[in-house]
Amino acid sequence: MAPEEIAATLNDWSLTFVGAPCGEVARIPEEWRPIVFAADPEERRRLALSLWNQGFLDLVPEFAEVLNTHCVDVRVGITDDSPVLVYVLETEDRELVSWVGYDPGTFEEPEFWESFPEAVQVFLREVHAGFVSQRREAFGVARPVDMRTVVELAGLPGGEPDGEGRARISARRLLKITTDGDRLKYCLSPDLAVGEVALVYGGAIVPKDLGQELDDLLISRFAEPF
Protein backbone atom coordinates (compact mmCIF):
# COMPACT_ATOMS: atom_id res chain seq x y z
CA MET A 1 0.00 0.00 0.00
CA ALA A 2 1.41 3.36 -1.02
CA PRO A 3 2.54 5.67 1.82
CA GLU A 4 0.48 8.56 0.45
CA GLU A 5 -2.65 6.41 0.52
CA ILE A 6 -2.02 5.57 4.17
CA ALA A 7 -1.15 9.17 5.08
CA ALA A 8 -4.51 10.29 3.63
CA THR A 9 -6.26 8.34 6.41
CA LEU A 10 -4.39 10.31 9.10
CA ASN A 11 -4.75 13.98 8.29
CA ASP A 12 -3.99 15.01 11.87
CA TRP A 13 -0.45 13.60 11.65
CA SER A 14 2.62 14.54 9.66
CA LEU A 15 4.18 11.16 8.96
CA THR A 16 7.55 10.11 7.60
CA PHE A 17 7.43 6.47 6.58
CA VAL A 18 10.53 4.36 7.13
CA GLY A 19 11.62 1.82 4.57
CA ALA A 20 14.77 -0.11 3.78
CA PRO A 21 17.37 1.08 3.12
CA CYS A 22 16.90 4.21 5.19
CA GLY A 23 19.04 6.05 7.72
CA GLU A 24 16.01 6.41 10.02
CA VAL A 25 16.04 2.65 10.70
CA ALA A 26 18.49 3.28 13.54
CA ARG A 27 15.74 5.16 15.38
CA ILE A 28 13.28 2.28 15.13
CA PRO A 29 12.90 -0.13 18.08
CA GLU A 30 14.83 -3.32 17.39
CA GLU A 31 11.72 -5.51 17.64
CA TRP A 32 10.05 -3.38 14.94
CA ARG A 33 12.87 -3.60 12.41
CA PRO A 34 11.68 -6.87 10.80
CA ILE A 35 8.50 -4.95 9.90
CA VAL A 36 10.60 -2.30 8.14
CA PHE A 37 12.38 -4.94 6.05
CA ALA A 38 9.34 -7.12 5.29
CA ALA A 39 8.20 -6.66 1.69
CA ASP A 40 4.82 -8.36 2.09
CA PRO A 41 1.91 -6.51 3.80
CA GLU A 42 0.63 -9.75 5.33
CA GLU A 43 4.05 -10.41 6.86
CA ARG A 44 4.17 -6.87 8.27
CA ARG A 45 0.71 -7.36 9.76
CA ARG A 46 1.66 -10.71 11.28
CA LEU A 47 4.86 -9.35 12.79
CA ALA A 48 3.13 -6.30 14.29
CA LEU A 49 0.23 -8.21 15.82
CA SER A 50 2.61 -10.75 17.35
CA LEU A 51 3.84 -7.93 19.63
CA TRP A 52 0.45 -7.40 21.28
CA ASN A 53 -0.14 -8.76 24.78
CA GLN A 54 -2.98 -11.25 25.02
CA GLY A 55 -4.43 -9.54 28.09
CA PHE A 56 -5.18 -6.38 26.12
CA LEU A 57 -6.64 -8.35 23.21
CA ASP A 58 -8.90 -10.18 25.69
CA LEU A 59 -10.03 -6.81 27.06
CA VAL A 60 -11.29 -5.71 23.62
CA PRO A 61 -12.33 -8.98 21.94
CA GLU A 62 -14.50 -7.54 19.16
CA PHE A 63 -11.82 -5.11 18.06
CA ALA A 64 -9.17 -7.82 18.39
CA GLU A 65 -11.14 -9.90 15.88
CA VAL A 66 -11.49 -6.92 13.53
CA LEU A 67 -7.78 -6.17 13.84
CA ASN A 68 -6.95 -9.75 12.99
CA THR A 69 -9.31 -10.02 10.02
CA HIS A 70 -9.39 -6.50 8.55
CA CYS A 71 -5.86 -5.18 9.01
CA VAL A 72 -4.41 -5.03 5.49
CA ASP A 73 -1.03 -3.47 6.24
CA VAL A 74 1.22 -2.12 8.99
CA ARG A 75 3.86 0.46 8.19
CA VAL A 76 6.66 1.92 10.29
CA GLY A 77 6.91 5.68 10.50
CA ILE A 78 8.00 8.64 12.57
CA THR A 79 5.71 11.37 13.87
CA ASP A 80 5.68 13.63 16.93
CA ASP A 81 9.42 12.84 17.12
CA SER A 82 8.56 9.21 17.89
CA PRO A 83 8.68 5.96 15.95
CA VAL A 84 5.17 4.61 15.31
CA LEU A 85 3.42 1.67 13.73
CA VAL A 86 0.52 2.63 11.47
CA TYR A 87 -2.17 -0.06 11.31
CA VAL A 88 -4.34 0.17 8.18
CA LEU A 89 -7.74 -1.54 8.29
CA GLU A 90 -10.21 -1.97 5.45
CA THR A 91 -13.89 -1.74 6.35
CA GLU A 92 -16.74 -3.78 4.88
CA ASP A 93 -17.35 -0.83 2.51
CA ARG A 94 -13.69 -0.97 1.42
CA GLU A 95 -12.86 2.29 3.17
CA LEU A 96 -9.50 2.60 4.88
CA VAL A 97 -9.12 3.59 8.53
CA SER A 98 -5.83 3.73 10.41
CA TRP A 99 -4.53 3.73 13.97
CA VAL A 100 -1.18 5.10 15.15
CA GLY A 101 0.71 3.08 17.77
CA TYR A 102 3.59 4.87 19.49
CA ASP A 103 6.97 3.43 20.46
CA PRO A 104 6.74 1.93 23.98
CA GLY A 105 10.20 3.37 24.57
CA THR A 106 8.52 6.80 24.86
CA PHE A 107 6.35 5.63 27.78
CA GLU A 108 6.17 7.87 30.83
CA GLU A 109 4.06 6.79 33.78
CA PRO A 110 0.89 8.90 33.96
CA GLU A 111 -0.94 10.10 37.02
CA PHE A 112 -3.12 7.53 38.83
CA TRP A 113 -1.16 4.68 37.23
CA GLU A 114 -2.54 2.29 39.84
CA SER A 115 -6.02 2.85 38.34
CA PHE A 116 -5.01 1.25 35.02
CA PRO A 117 -5.78 -2.48 34.68
CA GLU A 118 -2.67 -4.62 34.36
CA ALA A 119 -3.45 -5.51 30.74
CA VAL A 120 -3.51 -1.83 29.80
CA GLN A 121 -0.34 -1.14 31.78
CA VAL A 122 1.49 -3.91 29.90
CA PHE A 123 0.16 -2.64 26.57
CA LEU A 124 1.34 0.93 27.22
CA ARG A 125 4.74 -0.10 28.59
CA GLU A 126 5.55 -2.88 26.15
CA VAL A 127 3.41 -2.64 23.00
CA HIS A 128 2.35 0.94 22.27
CA ALA A 129 2.71 4.02 24.47
CA GLY A 130 -0.47 5.33 22.90
CA PHE A 131 -2.75 3.80 20.25
CA VAL A 132 -5.14 6.29 18.66
CA SER A 133 -7.05 7.20 15.50
CA GLN A 134 -8.50 10.32 13.87
CA ARG A 135 -7.03 12.55 16.57
CA ARG A 136 -4.10 12.19 18.94
CA GLU A 137 -6.28 11.43 21.97
CA ALA A 138 -9.23 9.63 20.36
CA PHE A 139 -10.52 6.15 19.60
CA GLY A 140 -8.00 4.12 21.58
CA VAL A 141 -5.70 4.87 24.49
CA ALA A 142 -3.90 8.22 24.37
CA ARG A 143 -0.17 8.64 24.85
CA PRO A 144 0.46 8.72 28.62
CA VAL A 145 2.49 11.91 28.16
CA ASP A 146 -0.68 13.56 26.79
CA MET A 147 -3.06 12.38 29.53
CA ARG A 148 -4.51 15.17 31.67
CA THR A 149 -7.09 15.41 34.42
CA VAL A 150 -10.47 16.93 33.64
CA VAL A 151 -9.70 19.94 35.81
CA GLU A 152 -6.47 20.55 33.89
CA LEU A 153 -8.31 20.31 30.59
CA ALA A 154 -11.30 22.46 31.49
CA GLY A 155 -9.94 24.75 34.19
CA LEU A 156 -12.88 23.95 36.47
CA PRO A 157 -12.40 26.05 39.61
CA GLY A 158 -14.05 23.62 42.02
CA GLY A 159 -13.22 20.48 40.13
CA GLU A 160 -16.52 18.84 41.10
CA PRO A 161 -18.68 17.69 38.14
CA ASP A 162 -21.88 15.87 39.10
CA GLY A 163 -21.99 12.09 39.32
CA GLU A 164 -24.85 9.77 38.50
CA GLY A 165 -25.63 6.90 40.86
CA ARG A 166 -22.32 7.37 42.67
CA ALA A 167 -20.65 9.86 45.01
CA ARG A 168 -19.30 12.78 43.06
CA ILE A 169 -15.68 12.50 41.86
CA SER A 170 -13.42 15.51 41.80
CA ALA A 171 -12.32 16.52 38.32
CA ARG A 172 -8.83 16.60 39.80
CA ARG A 173 -9.11 12.81 40.18
CA LEU A 174 -10.46 12.04 36.70
CA LEU A 175 -7.71 11.33 34.18
CA LYS A 176 -8.75 11.45 30.53
CA ILE A 177 -7.33 8.47 28.65
CA THR A 178 -9.29 8.85 25.40
CA THR A 179 -12.30 10.48 23.73
CA ASP A 180 -14.87 9.71 21.06
CA GLY A 181 -13.35 12.40 18.87
CA ASP A 182 -15.82 14.92 20.26
CA ARG A 183 -16.89 15.92 23.79
CA LEU A 184 -17.23 12.52 25.48
CA LYS A 185 -14.23 11.82 27.72
CA TYR A 186 -13.21 8.41 29.01
CA CYS A 187 -11.51 8.78 32.39
CA LEU A 188 -9.82 6.61 34.98
CA SER A 189 -9.80 7.55 38.65
CA PRO A 190 -8.53 6.19 41.96
CA ASP A 191 -12.11 6.72 43.15
CA LEU A 192 -13.32 3.98 40.79
CA ALA A 193 -12.58 0.27 40.90
CA VAL A 194 -9.74 -0.91 38.67
CA GLY A 195 -11.46 -2.04 35.48
CA GLU A 196 -14.02 0.77 35.57
CA VAL A 197 -13.99 3.89 33.42
CA ALA A 198 -15.93 7.12 33.96
CA LEU A 199 -17.75 8.47 30.92
CA VAL A 200 -17.66 12.23 31.40
CA TYR A 201 -19.86 14.50 29.31
CA GLY A 202 -20.35 18.04 30.50
CA GLY A 203 -20.82 17.72 34.25
CA ALA A 204 -22.16 14.16 34.28
CA ILE A 205 -20.08 11.13 35.28
CA VAL A 206 -21.26 7.61 34.48
CA PRO A 207 -19.12 4.66 35.64
CA LYS A 208 -18.91 1.79 33.14
CA ASP A 209 -16.85 -1.32 32.43
CA LEU A 210 -13.58 -0.21 30.84
CA GLY A 211 -13.12 -3.20 28.54
CA GLN A 212 -16.60 -3.04 27.08
CA GLU A 213 -16.52 0.73 26.60
CA LEU A 214 -13.06 0.68 25.03
CA ASP A 215 -14.04 -2.17 22.71
CA ASP A 216 -17.19 -0.30 21.65
CA LEU A 217 -15.19 2.89 21.07
CA LEU A 218 -12.62 1.17 18.86
CA ILE A 219 -15.34 -0.60 16.88
CA SER A 220 -17.25 2.65 16.40
CA ARG A 221 -14.23 4.14 14.66
CA PHE A 222 -13.91 1.12 12.38
CA ALA A 223 -17.63 1.09 11.58
CA GLU A 224 -17.80 4.82 10.80
CA PRO A 225 -14.32 6.01 9.81
CA PHE A 226 -15.50 9.35 8.40
Residue pairs with C-beta under 8 A, 6 or more apart in sequence:
1 41
1 72
1 73
1 75
1 88
3 15
3 17
3 75
5 96
6 15
6 17
6 73
6 75
6 86
6 88
6 96
6 98
7 13
7 15
7 17
8 96
9 88
9 96
9 97
9 98
9 225
10 86
10 98
10 100
10 133
12 134
12 135
12 136
13 79
13 80
13 100
13 136
14 79
15 77
15 78
15 79
15 84
15 86
16 24
16 77
16 78
16 79
17 75
17 76
17 77
17 86
18 24
18 25
18 27
18 28
18 36
18 76
18 77
18 78
18 83
19 36
19 76
20 36
20 37
22 36
24 78
25 33
25 36
27 78
27 83
28 36
28 76
28 83
29 83
29 103
29 104
29 105
31 51
32 76
32 83
32 85
32 103
34 47
35 44
35 47
35 48
35 74
35 75
35 76
35 85
36 76
38 44
38 47
41 72
41 73
41 74
44 73
44 74
44 75
45 71
45 72
45 73
45 74
47 74
48 74
48 85
48 87
49 67
49 68
49 71
49 74
51 127
52 123
52 127
53 119
53 122
53 123
53 126
53 127
55 118
55 119
55 122
55 123
56 119
56 120
56 122
56 123
56 127
57 64
58 64
58 119
59 117
59 119
59 120
59 210
59 211
59 214
59 215
60 211
60 214
60 215
60 218
61 215
62 215
62 216
62 218
62 219
63 215
63 218
63 219
63 222
66 89
66 218
66 219
66 222
67 87
67 89
70 89
70 90
70 91
70 222
71 87
71 88
71 89
72 88
72 89
72 90
72 96
73 88
74 85
74 86
74 87
74 88
75 85
75 86
75 88
76 83
76 84
76 85
76 86
77 83
77 84
77 85
77 86
78 84
79 100
80 102
80 136
82 102
82 103
82 106
83 102
83 103
83 105
84 100
84 101
84 102
84 103
85 100
85 101
85 128
86 98
86 99
86 100
86 101
87 98
87 99
87 100
87 101
88 96
88 97
88 98
89 96
89 97
89 98
89 99
89 222
90 96
91 97
91 222
91 223
91 225
95 225
95 226
96 225
97 133
97 221
97 222
97 225
98 133
99 131
99 132
99 133
99 139
99 140
100 130
100 131
100 132
100 133
101 127
101 128
101 130
101 131
102 128
102 129
102 130
102 131
102 143
103 128
103 129
104 124
104 125
104 126
104 127
104 128
104 129
105 129
106 129
106 130
106 143
106 145
107 124
107 125
107 129
107 144
108 129
108 144
108 145
109 144
110 116
110 144
110 145
110 147
110 175
111 147
111 149
111 175
112 173
112 175
112 188
112 189
112 190
113 121
114 190
114 194
115 175
115 188
115 189
115 190
115 192
115 194
116 124
116 188
116 194
117 194
117 195
117 210
117 211
120 141
120 210
123 131
123 141
124 130
124 141
124 144
129 143
129 144
129 145
130 136
130 140
130 141
130 142
130 143
130 144
130 146
131 140
131 141
132 138
132 139
132 140
132 141
132 142
132 143
132 178
133 139
133 140
133 221
134 181
134 221
135 179
135 181
136 142
136 143
136 146
137 143
137 146
137 176
137 178
137 179
138 178
138 179
138 180
138 181
138 221
139 178
139 179
139 180
139 181
139 217
139 218
139 220
139 221
140 178
140 217
140 218
141 177
141 178
141 214
142 176
142 177
142 178
147 175
147 176
147 177
148 175
148 176
149 171
149 172
149 173
149 174
149 175
149 176
150 156
150 159
150 161
150 171
150 172
150 174
150 175
150 176
150 185
150 187
150 200
151 159
151 170
151 171
151 172
151 174
153 176
153 185
154 171
156 171
159 170
159 171
159 172
160 168
160 170
160 171
161 168
161 169
161 171
161 174
161 200
161 202
161 203
161 204
161 205
162 168
162 203
162 204
162 205
163 169
163 204
163 205
164 204
164 205
164 206
165 206
165 207
166 205
166 207
167 191
168 205
169 189
169 191
169 192
169 198
169 205
170 191
173 189
173 190
173 191
174 185
174 187
174 188
174 189
174 198
174 200
174 205
175 187
175 188
175 189
176 185
176 186
176 187
176 200
177 186
177 187
177 188
177 197
178 185
178 186
178 214
178 217
179 185
179 186
180 186
180 217
180 220
181 221
183 201
183 202
184 199
184 200
184 201
185 199
185 200
185 201
186 197
186 198
186 199
186 200
186 213
186 214
186 217
187 197
187 198
187 199
187 200
187 205
188 197
188 198
188 210
189 198
192 198
192 207
195 209
195 210
195 211
196 207
196 208
196 209
196 210
197 207
197 208
197 209
197 210
197 213
197 214
198 205
198 206
198 207
198 208
199 205
199 206
199 207
199 208
199 213
